[in-house]
């Protein structure tokens, strides 16, 4: 039987894909006090010839990623960072982000952002970073800011971990981070007591993907591991005897797309497909891919 793709079936698959993303990372876990998560762009255009429902994962929705989404004929772009963050007063070609939205809508590509729901979820971005920093060897995890909508207390923002081996050299933690994030260089702010990175040891690590200052606050840990901190936040940490590993905002996020998000989403799509109406779902080859164009905007020389 030939695969006949209709507007109704394509729309239904799009809705199913969004529902599947929300199964993994419920929108209720996001920080609704400031974040903008959910379906941000729903294209009214359907490409009736397409038999492949491709989902493109990215951290940032840049012009290069939009070009890639068009080239790969994606049905849905899941952009971790919301491209629409503040209210739009106009949508014009003169603004690069607005032009990107117009191009995607015209091509039949919708955009969804899960952002802080990915941070908060068990097994999400911050738990992945805990594995990275510790080499997978930690015995205790505490959620620093529990989710408001999860009475179990298992989800939330930031993690405080205790290392399995009791104490570990700072050099070892730095090497774990560089290896796990595939970075040649990281910034390290060392407290006076940690200046000898080969012999100074730590037992607790406070972790937050992206910008960690507001989440980690006054957490009592030997070292912080995050994407970015302000100059004054770093000074205050060192005065308290706390060191920090600072890797660049998106460098603490991008790796999770490949190691966690993509395989989990692909597996759940496959599981959900088996329970859906084959009369329409069999018409599509559903593929989850991670953007090749999405890159950290800062280069170290």
MISE-241928 format. One record per atom (N, C-alpha, C): residue in one letter; x, y, z. Coordinates in steps of 0.05 Angstrom, whole numbers, plus 32768, in hexadecimal, padded with zeros to 4 digits. Example, Ala and Ser with C-alpha at 12.3 -4.5 7.8 and 13.67 -1.06 7.14 Angstrom:
<recs>
a81087F8E809C;a80F67FA6809C;a81087FBE809C;s81017FD3808E;s81117FEB808F;s81028001809D;
</recs>
This chain:
<recs>
x80117FE88000;x800080008000;x801280198000;x800C802C7FEF;x801C80447FED;x801680568005;x802A8066800C;x802780788022;x801C80928019;x80028097801F;x7FF580AF8016;x7FF480C2802E;x800180D9802C;x800480EB8042;x7FEF8102803E;x7FDF81068052;x7FCB811B8051;x7FD181308066;x7FC481478062;x7FC7815D8076;x7FBF81548091;x7FA881458093;x7F9E813C80AD;x7FB2812980BB;x7FBE811680AB;x7FD0810380B8;x7FEA811180C0;x7FF4812480B0;x800C813280B7;x8008814380D0;x7FF1815180D2;x7FEB816080EA;x7FE9814E8102;x7FDD813780FE;x7FDA81248115;x7FF5811A811E;x80078115810C;x8022810C8113;x803181228122;x802E813B8119;x803A81528127;x803181538144;x801781518147;x800B81528162;x8016813B8173;x801881238167;x8022810C8176;x803F8110817E;x804F811C816C;x806B81218172;x806E81348189;x805E81498189;x805F815C819F;x8057814F81B9;x8042813F81B8;x8039813081D0;x804F811E81DB;x805E811281C8;x807380FF81D1;x808A810F81DE;x8091812681D3;x80A5813781E1;x809C813E81FD;x8082814481FF;x8077814C821A;x80768134822D;x8074811B8222;x807681048233;x809181028240;x80A681088230;x80C18107823A;x80C6811E824E;x80BE81358246;x80C4814E8256;x80AA815E8259;x809A8156826E;x808081638272;x808381818275;x807181908268;x807381AD8268;x806E81B88284;x806181A88295;x805C81B182B0;x807581B382C1;x808B81A682B8;x80A481A782C6;x80B481C182C0;x80AD81CF82AB;x80BB81E782A3;x80B681FD82B8;x80C9821082B9;x80C6822782CB;x80B5823C82BE;x809B823B82C4;x8088824D82B6;x808A826A82C1;x809A826F82D5;x809D828A82DF;x80AB829C82CB;x80BB829082B9;x80CA82A182A5;x80CE8293828B;x80CC82788289;x80D3826A8271;x80BB826B825D;x80C182658244;x80AD8264822F;x80B082498220;x80A28235822B;x80A4821A821F;x808A82138211;x808C81FE8200;x807581F481F2;x807781F881D4;x806181F681C6;x806081FA81A9;x8061821881A4;x807782218199;x807B823E8194;x807482468178;x807582338165;x806E82398149;x80608221813E;x804782258136;x8038820F8129;x80338218810C;x8041820B80FA;x803F821380DE;x8023820B80D3;x8016821D80C4;x7FFD821680B7;x80008207809D;x801A82048095;x802081F8807B;x802781DA807F;x801C81C9806E;x802381AC806F;x802F81A58054;x804681978055;x8052818E803C;x804781738036;x803381718023;x80258158801F;x803581428012;x804D81488007;x805D81347FFA;x806F8125800E;x807381308026;x808781248038;x807D810B8045;x808E80F68045;x808780DD8052;x809A80D8806A;x80AB80EB8070;x80BD80E98087;x80B780FF809A;x80AF80F880B3;x80AB810B80C8;x80C4810D80D7;x80D4812280D1;x80EE812480DE;x80ED813980F4;x80F88132810B;x80FA81448122;x8117814D8124;x811C81678124;x813781718126;x813B817E8142;x814F81738151;x8155817D816C;x816B8191816A;x816881A78178;x817D81BC8179;x817D81CA8194;x819381D6819C;x819381E781B3;x8188820381AC;x8194820F8197;x818B8229818E;x818082288172;x816C8238816D;x816082388152;x816C82508143;x8184824C8138;x819282608129;x818B825F810B;x8194827280FC;x818F827280DF;x819B825880D3;x81B2825080DC;x81BF823880D1;x81AE821F80D7;x81A2821E80EF;x8191820780F5;x8177820880E5;x816D821F80E0;x8155822280CF;x815C821880B3;x8173821F80A8;x817B8215808E;x817C81F7808E;x818781EC80A3;x818981CF80A6;x816D81C280A8;x815B81CE80B7;x814081C380B9;x813281C3809E;x813681D8808E;x812A81D98074;x813781C38062;x815181C18063;x815F81AD8052;x815781918059;x8153818B8073;x814C8170807B;x812E816B807C;x811E81808074;x8101817E8072;x80F58174808C;x80FD818180A2;x80F2817B80BC;x80D4818280BE;x80C6817280CD;x80AA817980D4;x80A9818A80ED;x80BB81848100;x80BC8191811A;x80D981978122;x80DE81AF812B;x80F781B68137;x80F281B88155;x810181A88165;x810081AB8182;x811981BA818A;x811581D48191;x812A81E68198;x812A81E981B7;x813F81E081C4;x814181E181E1;x813C81FD81EB;x814A821081E0;x8146822C81E8;x812F823881D7;x811C824581E4;x8105825081D5;x810D826881C4;x8107826681AA;x810E827C8198;x80FC8294819D;x80E4828F81A7;x80D282A581B0;x80D382A681CE;x80DE82BB81D9;x80E182BD81F6;x80D182D48201;x80D282EA81F3;x80C2830181FB;x80AC830681E6;x8097831581EE;x8081831981DB;x808B832781C2;x8081831E81AB;x8088832A8191;x80748340818A;x807E83578183;x806D836D817B;x806A836E815D;x807B835F814F;x8079835D8132;x808883448129;x8082833B8111;x809183258105;x8099832E80E9;x80B2833580E6;x80BC834080CD;x80D5833280C3;x80DB833780AA;x80F3832C809E;x810D833980A8;x810B835180B4;x8123835F80BB;x8130835480D4;x8121834580E4;x812C833880FC;x8133831B80F6;x814B831380FC;x815482F880F3;x814482E28100;x813D82E48119;x812E82CF8126;x811182CE811B;x810682E58117;x80EB82E6810B;x80EB82DB80EF;x810082E280E0;x810282D780C5;x810482B880C5;x811282AE80D9;x8114829180DC;x80F9828480E1;x80E9829180F2;x80CF828680F7;x80BD828780DE;x80BF829C80CF;x80B0829E80B6;x80B8828980A2;x80D28284809F;x80DC8270808D;x80D282548095;x80D3824E80AF;x80CA823480B8;x80AD823080B4;x809D824480BB;x8080824280B8;x8079823E809A;x8086824C8089;x8081824A806C;x8087822E8061;x809B8221806E;x80A482078065;x809581F08073;x808281F68084;x807381E28092;x808181D580AA;x809381E580B6;x80A381DB80CD;x809A81E980E6;x809381DA80FA;x808A81E58114;x80A181E58128;x809F81F4813D;x80B581F68151;x80A981F2816D;x80B781E1817C;x80AF81DB8198;x80C881E081AA;x80C481EB81C1;x80DA81EF81D4;x80D381E381EF;x80E381D081F9;x80DF81C48214;x80EF81D1822A;x810581DE8224;x811781EC8235;x811981E18251;x810F81F08265;x811481E98281;x810681CF828A;x80F381C5827A;x80E881AB8280;x80FD8195827C;x81108199826A;x812681878266;x813A8188827D;x813E81A08287;x814F81A4829E;x8144819582B7;x812A819882BB;x811E818F82D4;x8119817182D5;x8115816482BE;x810C814882BD;x8122813582C8;x8118812082D6;x812A810A82DE;x813680FE82C5;x815080FA82C4;x815D80F082AC;x816181058297;x815C811E829D;x815E8134828A;x817A8140828A;x817B81598282;x81958165827D;x81A781678295;x819C816F82AC;x81AD817282C4;x81B6815782CF;x81A6814282CD;x81AF812882D5;x81C5811D82C3;x81C3812482A9;x81D8811D8296;x81F2812B829E;x81F1814482A6;x8209815382AE;x8215814782C8;x8203813C82D9;x820D812F82F1;x821E811782EA;x8215810882D6;x822480F182CC;x823F80FA82C0;x823E811082B1;x8256811A82A4;x826B812182B8;x8263813282CC;x8277813C82DF;x8282812682F1;x8272811382F8;x827B80FE830B;x828580E582FD;x828380E482E3;x828980CC82D5;x827580B682DB;x825D80BE82E2;x824880AB82E9;x824B809F8305;x825C80AA8315;x8262809F8330;x825980B28346;x824080B3834B;x823680C38362;x822180B48370;x821E80B9838A;x820C80A8839B;x81F480B783A4;x81F480D083A1;x81DD80E083AC;x81D880F8839A;x81BF80FD8395;x81B781148385;x81A181248394;x81A4813E8395;x818F814F83A0;x81878163838B;x816D81678387;x8162817B8375;x816481968384;x817081AA8377;x817581C38385;x815B81D48386;x814D81D68370;x813381E5836F;x811E81D28365;x810F81C58377;x80FA81B1836E;x80E581BE835D;x80DA81AF834A;x80C581B98339;x80AC81BE834A;x809E81D48343;x808681DB8352;x806F81C7834E;x806F81BB8336;x805981A9832E;x805F818C8331;x807381858341;x807A81698346;x807C81648364;x8067815B8370;x80678157838D;x807B81428397;x808581308384;x8098811C838C;x80B381288393;x80B9813F8387;x80D3814C838C;x80EA8141837C;x80E4812F836A;x80F98122835B;x810381338343;x80F38146833B;x80FB81578324;x81008173832D;x810E8182831D;x8114819E8324;x812E81A78318;x813781BE8320;x814E81CC8313;x816781CA8324;x817D81C38316;x819681C08324;x819981A68333;x81B1819D8336;x81B681848345;x81CE81888357;x81CD817C836F;x81E3817C8382;x81EA815E8385;x82028156837D;x820A813A837E;x822181368391;x8221811E839E;x8237811583AF;x824580FF83A1;x825F8100839F;x826E80ED8390;x826F80D1839E;x826F80BD838E;x826E80A18398;x8288809A83A6;x829E80A4839C;x82B8809C83A8;x82C180AE83BF;x82AE80BE83C9;x82B480CF83E0;x82C080E983D8;x82D980E983CF;x82E6810183C6;x82F580FC83AC;x82F78110839B;x8303810D8381;x83138127837B;x83298125836D;x8339813D8366;x8329814F8353;x832E81688355;x8322817B8343;x832B81768327;x8344816E8323;x834E81678309;x833D815282FC;x8335813E830C;x832581288301;x830A813182F8;x82FE81438308;x82E4814E8300;x82E6815F82E7;x82FB816F82E5;x82FF817F82CD;x8302816D82B4;x8311815882B7;x8315814582A1;x82FB81378299;x82EB813082AD;x82D1812482A7;x82C081378297;x82BF8150829F;x82AF81648291;x82B881688274;x82D2816C8271;x82DD81708256;x82D781588244;x82DA8140824F;x82D58128823F;x82B781258239;x82A78129824D;x828A8124824A;x827D81398238;x828881518237;x827C81668226;x828C816A820C;x82A1815A8209;x82B1815B81F0;x82BD817781EC;x82C981828202;x82D5819C8201;x82F3819B8206;x830281AB81F8;x831F81AC81FC;x832681BE8214;x831481D28218;x831A81E5822E;x830181EB823D;x830481F08257;x82EE81FA8268;x82FA8210827A;x82E982228283;x82F282368297;x82EF822A82B3;x8303822F82C3;x8302822582DF;x8309823C82F2;x82F782418305;x82FD8255831A;x830382458333;x831C8247833C;x832482378353;x83258247836D;x8318823C8381;x831A8248839C;x8337824483A5;x833F825483B9;x835B825383C2;x8363823783CB;x8351822983D8;x8357820E83E2;x835981F983CC;x8350820083B4;x834F81ED839E;x836481F38388;x83788204838E;x838B820C8379;x839B81F5836E;x83A181E1837F;x83AF81CA8376;x839B81B5836C;x839481B78352;x837E81A78348;x838381898348;x839C81818349;x83A281658349;x839F81588365;x83A28169837A;x83A0815E8395;x8388816883A5;x837D817F839D;x8365818983AA;x834E817783A3;x833E816F83B7;x8328815C83B2;x830E816883BA;x82F9815E83AD;x82DD816783B3;x82CB814E83B5;x82B4815283C1;x82A1813C83C4;x8285814383BA;x827F815D83B7;x8265816683AE;x826781798397;x825481768384;x82538187836C;x823781928368;x823481AC8366;x821B81B9835F;x821A81BD8341;x820481B58334;x820381B48317;x81EA81C2830C;x81EE81D182F7;x81D781DE82E9;x81DE81E382CC;x81CE81D982BA;x81D281DD829D;x81CE81FB8297;x81DD82058283;x81D98221827B;x81E48235828F;x81D482488297;x81DC825C82A9;x81D3825482C6;x81E7824F82D7;x81E1824282F0;x81DE82548308;x81E5826E8306;x81E6827F831D;x81CC8281832D;x81B68285831F;x819C8289832D;x8192826F8339;x81988258832D;x818F823E8337;x81A08235834F;x81BA8236834C;x81CB822B8360;x81CD823D8379;x81CA82588375;x81C9826A838B;x81DF826683A0;x81D7826083B8;x81EA825C83CE;x81ED823F83D5;x81EB822D83C2;x81EE821183C7;x8209820B83D2;x820981FB83E7;x822281F383F4;x822E81DB83E6;x824281DF83D5;x824F81CA83C6;x826D81D183C4;x827D81BD83BE;x829A81C283BB;x82A081D083A1;x829081C9838C;x829581D58372;x827B81D78363;x827881EC8352;x826181EF8341;x826A81E78324;x825681DC8316;x825A81D482FA;x824381DF82EA;x824881F282D8;x823281FF82CA;x823D820B82B0;x822B821882A1;x823282238287;x823D823F8288;x8231824F8299;x823B826B829B;x8234827682B7;x8245828882BF;x8242829882D8;x824C82B482D3;x824082C782E1;x824A82E282DE;x826482E582ED;x827382FB82E7;x828C830182F4;x828983028312;x82748310831B;x827083138338;x826782FA8346;x825882E98337;x825182CF8342;x826A82BD8347;x827D82BF8334;x829682AF8337;x82A682BA834E;x82A882D48351;x82B782DF8367;x82AB82D78382;x829082D88384;x828382D1839D;x828782B383A3;x828782A2838F;x828C82868394;x82A8828183A0;x82BC828D8394;x82D7828A839D;x82DB829483BA;x82CD82AA83C0;x82CE82B483DB;x82C382A083EF;x82AF829083E6;x82A3827C83F8;x82B3826283F8;x82C8826183E9;x82D8824883E8;x82CD823383D5;x82BD823C83C2;x82B0822A83AE;x82BD822F8393;x82C482198385;x82CF821B836A;x82B982188356;x82BF821D833D;x82AB821B8328;x82B88212830D;x82AA820082FF;x82B181F982E4;x829B820582D2;x82A4821682BF;x8292822582AE;x8298821F8291;x828582148283;x828A82088269;x827F82178251;x8270822C8255;x82628239823F;x8245822F823F;x82328242823D;x8216823C8241;x820C82238232;x820E82238218;x8203820D8209;x821481F48209;x822D81F68211;x823E81DF8213;x823581CB8228;x822681D6823C;x821B81C48251;x820081B98249;x81F781BF8231;x81DC81B68228;x81DD81A5820F;x81EE81AC81FC;x81EC81A081E2;x81F1818281E2;x8203817881F2;x8209815B81F2;x81F1814A81F9;x81DF81558209;x81C881458212;x81B5813F81FB;x81B5814F81E6;x81A4814981CF;x81AB812E81C3;x81C5812981C1;x81CE811081B4;x81CD80F881C7;x81D580FD81E0;x81D880E681F3;x81BD80DF8201;x81AB80F38204;x819380EE8212;x817980F48203;x8176810C81FA;x815D811581EE;x8156810481D5;x8168810381C2;x816280F681A8;x815B80D881AC;x816C80C881B9;x816580AC81BC;x814C80A781CC;x814780B781E1;x812E80B481F1;x811680BA81E0;x811780D081D1;x810080D881C0;x80FB80C381AA;x811180BA819D;x810D80A68188;x8101808D8193;x810A808481AA;x80FF806B81B6;x80E2806E81BE;x80DB808681C9;x80BF808A81D1;x80AD808D81B8;x80B7809981A3;x80A7809B818A;x80A2807E8180;x80B6806E8180;x80B280528177;x809E80438188;x80A0804781A2;x808D803A81B4;x8071804481B0;x806D805F81AC;x8053806A81A8;x80488062818D;x805980608179;x80508059815E;x8041803E815E;x804B802C816F;x803F80118170;x80228011817B;x801B80278188;x800080288194;x7FEE803B8184;x7FF88048816F;x7FE8805B8160;x7FDC804E8147;x7FCA805B813B;x7FBB80528124;x7FCE804E810C;x7FD480358104;x7FE6803180EF;x7FDC803C80D4;x7FC2804080D1;x7FB7804A80B8;x7FC2806580B1;x7FCA807480C5;x7FD7808E80BE;x7FF4808F80C6;x7FFC808280DC;x8017808480E6;x802B807680D4;x8023806080C7;x8035805180B6;x803E8061809E;x803080778098;x803780878081;x805180978086;x805B8097809E;x807280A880A4;x808A809780AF;x80A2809F80A6;x80BA809680B3;x80C280AC80C6;x80C180A780E0;x80C780BC80F3;x80E380BA80FD;x80F280D080FA;x810E80D080FF;x811580E88111;x812580E38126;x812E80F88137;x814C80FC8132;x81538115812B;x8170811B8125;x817881348136;x81928134813C;x819D814B814B;x81AA815E8136;x81A681778139;x81B0818B8127;x81CF818A8125;x81D9818B810D;x81F6818D8108;x81FE81AB8106;x81EC81BD8102;x81F281D980FF;x81F281E8811A;x81E681DC812E;x81E481E98148;x81FF81E78156;x820A81FE815C;x822581FF8169;x82268216817D;x823982138190;x823D822881A3;x824782418194;x823C8258819B;x82438270818B;x825F827C8192;x826B827181A7;x8285827C81B0;x829B826881AA;x82B08271819E;x82C882618197;x82E0826981A8;x82EE825681B3;x8306825B81C2;x831E825981B0;x8331826C81B1;x8349826C81A1;x8361826681B3;
</recs>
